[in-house]
Amino acid sequence: MAKKLFLIFGPVVFAALLLFALLFSPFKLNHITAKTENKAALALSPNVLKGQVIKESALSHEKFVPFFGSSEFSRFDFSHPSVLATKYNRSYTPFLMGAPGTQSLTHYFQMQLITSQMKNRKAVFVISPQWFVKKGARKDAFGFYYSPLQSTTWLLDRKQNNATDRYAAQRLLDMPSGNANHTIMMALRRVAKGQKITHQQRTYLIYEQRLLQHEDQLFSALKIKNNQRKIDRLTKQLPEHYQLHELNQLAVKQGEKHTTNNRFGIDNRFYARRLRSKEKKFKNFEQNWTYTQSPEFSDFELVLDQFAASDTNVEFIIPPVNEKWSKYTGLSTKMLKQFDQKIRYQLTSQGFTNICDLSDKGDVPYFMQDTIHLGWRGWLAADQAIDPFLTQKQTTPTYHMNNKFYSKEWQNQLKVNN
Amino acid sequence: MLSFTPYENPMYFGILGLGLLPIVIGILCGKRFHWYETLISVFFLILTFGGPKLTQGFALIAYLIYEVLLVWCYTKYRKKNNNTGVFVSAVILAIIPLVIVKLTPAIQNGKQSIIGFLGISYLTFKAVQTIMESRDGVLKAFNPWFFLQFLVFFPTISSGPIDRYRRFKRDYDRVPKQGKYLQLLQKGLHNIFKGFIYKYMLAYVFGTMLLPKLEHQALMAHGLSWSLVGVMYVYSMYLFFDFAGYSLFAVGTSYFMGIETPMNFNSPFKSRNIKDFWNRWHMTLSFWFRDYIYMRLVFFFMKHKVFKSPKTTANVTYILNMTIMGFWHGVTWYYVTYGILHGAALVVNDWWLRYKKSHRGQIPHNKFTEVFATFITFNFVCFTFLLFSGFLNKMIMMK
């Protein structure tokens, strides 16, 4: 009987033990190749953004620089940062982290997986005014880019409990993602209340983290979008040598060529697909929109706090909105100006002084590719700040963070007095 | 509190494995601990119906008390008398809770009835079958405590397979011989692992990876499109692998407990005709309908000479039988149409087989016609599953 039982259950027990050993072992299960890193830097795939192993591996090389942002990165054209860096053999390669729906809170938590790679390094951060809506980050979009690996790592890294931690824990608990796992939820509740996580919670989180890391190691590299061909095709459009005047002319020419079917200077394909049939509906549609009152300001403060904690030197880019379009939709210019002042105050008052503020360039022809995304001349203008920032030596910034930016008062404050 | 949908994740299987261990050791030593089986059943019922689903738990308890008392009373009565009116009333009373649960969403805009719980249909099938077998006189020794065990047998409680009282009792009372039980363990484990492949790999590929994309494309196309054809096949595959996978878990778990719960699926897409299909698809349900609805209706019509020809009797009963099955799935136009279509298909199938028999020699029968028949049956079934999925309804509502 024993032999028969062994023949029946032996393989199952053996397989189960092997699987347990594999999933909970403290060893790294794979090796990320340079090819994967290069592909991932352009991929904009959610599994790369969510995960750890690929970002960590790529950013361990000096040449990769994290570019945080959102949907603008997927608008590849000849002046896109990745194209320029490739063509002119720059010393840096942008590692693009951003996709439609990634906002400050997503970035704060996904950064938790690369904190040591960000230490004393440079980064670029594109701020979208459109993030700063009344309701703040969308719950489903946050959930899409969230992985429990982010929260377990974050929870295990909390040393002392400060205002930043309490705010972040509370924000995560506001999202369905923060409540999906019972232990993580209970641990977050403790942190939000200013307590330390319990010993049992810590033990659980350590094993959970290992399991999730192994999942990330085994599966993240399997599905990475390949955008290399797009980049190669676009680099061919560029002149051999970098000459701003020539590039600017090229940008105007390209812009003219691609914006022929509408009066807003919007890319033909975007206009045809997304706006033409609904154009009428947009007339004065955005009249009462505001980007000046939003919980996003405090979420953004989390990101700044993380940059300060890891001494990252960051170039912030504030893009404009397409003025021809915003006039049509009735989006308030005054409100946009207020937003610009408010975000600049939050940055400069805490020592973040590398700001490439393009917010007044919305009326420059072919600056934007569509309604809100940087295009031909826009990326070129951004490059005037990005390239020197990344290739030249910068003075080490000193940050002095202020917890008032986590307050409801700041979130809702309309004007700042500089 | 911990709460699970049966067989939903690795943790459930871990707990299941530990819970089954004493039973397995017991049977291997030639002993059955009925008290432990009851204990473990209650434990898994609490896992399934406790915590956030406690209202369902209360509904289950109330339902069980009601059905056990009802069937008990009827069997007591049946020992002395055999009035048709009483029998019919008992059956109606037994199905009333199910009828209320099925009608509530149709009447109250999709709101679920508070007396409903996961698996109410399957318990009702068992109860009705017990009443009918008592009426027939084949079920003589009724034991309410055993009946309760039969109803709540936890591996099959949420979605079948539907076992029969007497068959279950034979297994329950007996301790399988060691050699035979070792075979059961082997088969059980095989079933569970096949279930993993079906439910967690194939159903995942079809249902989670492919279906949402195709559905989205089909909705965007507004009307007939190749994506809709894709939805039809992909949904059919998902439905099969999901349900067959679940059934394999239930059967496998039963085997570990020394109970040979009948199989639910037997390569249904290999069927050569629609009758063959219903002998292979959700078998315990279709056999239940055959024995307790189809046969009963046929006897009733013949006894009262409602129809002149036996052919008409069979045809009308096919349609009635399948329409009732449609209503059982839910009171929506697409479930009912699904039932009627299958009823009609059975009628056409019978007619064709008779026609073929009377024209022997004129109609070819070879490997090719067999493959062709399988192909037609498969496509018809997939089309009815598209209806069944409710996706067409969603498309119409979108417009």
Contacts between the chains, C-beta under 8 A, distances in Angstrom:
chain1	res1	chain2	res2	distance
A	1	B	28	7.1
A	1	B	178	6.4
A	1	B	182	7.1
A	4	B	182	5.1
A	5	B	28	7.9
A	5	B	182	7.3
A	5	B	185	7.8
A	8	B	182	7.1
A	8	B	185	5.6
A	8	B	186	5.0
A	8	B	189	6.1
A	9	B	185	7.9
A	9	B	189	7.2
A	12	B	189	6.7
A	12	B	193	7.9
